[in-house]
Amino acid sequence: MPSINSLKPSIQAAIVDREEADGNEITSNSRIIFDSFSDNTMLNDKDNHHKLIKHNLVNFGFHRTTNVDLLAKKFVNKGSMQSDFAKPFLATFYVLYE
């Protein structure tokens, strides 16, 4: 199975394509956060969604300039998609439209 890091650009491009096909505009100010699991059952709990988004925002450095709790609540859980590059492989993603 390919490394997750090598798949990230492909997954993000697929998410953008899917969102645009659904009529959602992804702008340069939009943010996409996704994580990948072979089993997404841990994400059925909304607290886990919030923790995952906050974790990613802190890793991206937002905690230095933004209230991470407020920013995390603005993200929309858009669901999961199966990667065509590695199976079983789900990318659960969240989008902040700005």
C-alpha positions as CSV (number, residue, x, y, z in Angstrom):
1,M,0.0,0.0,0.0
2,P,1.4,3.4,-0.9
3,S,2.4,5.8,1.9
4,I,-0.4,8.1,3.1
5,N,1.8,11.1,2.4
6,S,2.1,10.2,-1.2
7,L,-1.7,9.9,-1.5
8,K,-2.6,13.2,0.1
9,P,-2.4,15.4,-3.0
10,S,-4.6,12.9,-4.9
11,I,-7.1,12.7,-2.1
12,Q,-7.3,16.5,-1.8
13,A,-7.8,16.9,-5.5
14,A,-10.6,14.3,-5.5
15,I,-12.3,16.1,-2.6
16,V,-12.1,19.4,-4.5
17,D,-13.5,17.8,-7.6
18,R,-16.3,16.2,-5.6
19,E,-17.2,19.5,-3.9
20,E,-17.2,21.5,-7.1
21,A,-19.3,18.8,-8.8
22,D,-21.9,19.3,-6.0
23,G,-21.9,23.0,-6.6
24,N,-19.8,24.0,-3.6
25,E,-17.2,26.7,-4.4
26,I,-13.7,26.0,-3.0
27,T,-11.8,29.3,-2.9
28,S,-8.3,30.1,-1.9
29,N,-9.6,30.9,1.6
30,S,-11.4,27.6,2.0
31,R,-9.8,24.9,4.1
32,I,-10.1,21.1,3.7
33,I,-9.1,18.8,6.5
34,F,-9.2,15.1,6.0
35,D,-7.9,12.0,7.8
36,S,-7.8,8.5,6.6
37,F,-8.7,5.3,8.2
38,S,-9.4,1.7,7.1
39,D,-12.3,1.9,9.5
40,N,-14.2,5.2,10.2
41,T,-16.3,3.9,13.1
42,M,-14.3,6.2,15.6
43,L,-15.7,9.2,13.8
44,N,-19.4,8.5,14.4
45,D,-19.0,10.6,17.6
46,K,-19.2,14.3,17.0
47,D,-16.6,14.9,19.7
48,N,-14.1,12.9,17.7
49,H,-14.8,15.0,14.7
50,H,-14.1,18.2,16.7
51,K,-10.9,16.7,18.2
52,L,-9.6,15.7,14.8
53,I,-10.2,19.1,13.3
54,K,-8.6,20.8,16.3
55,H,-5.6,18.5,16.1
56,N,-5.1,19.3,12.4
57,L,-5.6,23.1,12.9
58,V,-2.9,23.0,15.7
59,N,-0.6,21.1,13.4
60,F,-1.1,23.7,10.7
61,G,-0.2,26.5,13.1
62,F,-3.6,28.1,13.5
63,H,-3.3,28.1,17.4
64,R,-0.8,30.9,17.1
65,T,-3.2,33.3,15.3
66,T,-6.8,32.0,15.8
67,N,-9.1,30.7,18.4
68,V,-9.0,27.0,17.4
69,D,-12.2,26.1,19.1
70,L,-14.2,28.7,17.2
71,L,-12.6,27.9,13.9
72,A,-13.1,24.2,14.3
73,K,-16.8,24.6,14.8
74,K,-17.1,26.3,11.4
75,F,-16.0,23.2,9.5
76,V,-18.7,21.1,7.8
77,N,-18.4,17.3,7.9
78,K,-18.8,16.4,4.2
79,G,-18.6,12.6,4.7
80,S,-16.2,10.0,3.5
81,M,-14.9,8.9,0.2
82,Q,-13.1,5.7,-0.9
83,S,-9.7,6.3,-2.4
84,D,-9.2,4.6,-5.8
85,F,-5.5,4.3,-5.0
86,A,-5.5,2.0,-2.0
87,K,-8.3,-0.3,-0.7
88,P,-9.7,-0.5,1.9
89,F,-9.0,3.2,2.4
90,L,-11.5,5.9,3.5
91,A,-10.8,9.6,3.6
92,T,-13.2,11.4,5.9
93,F,-13.2,15.1,5.2
94,Y,-14.3,18.4,6.5
95,V,-14.5,21.7,4.7
96,L,-14.5,25.3,5.8
97,Y,-16.0,27.4,3.1
98,E,-14.8,31.0,3.2
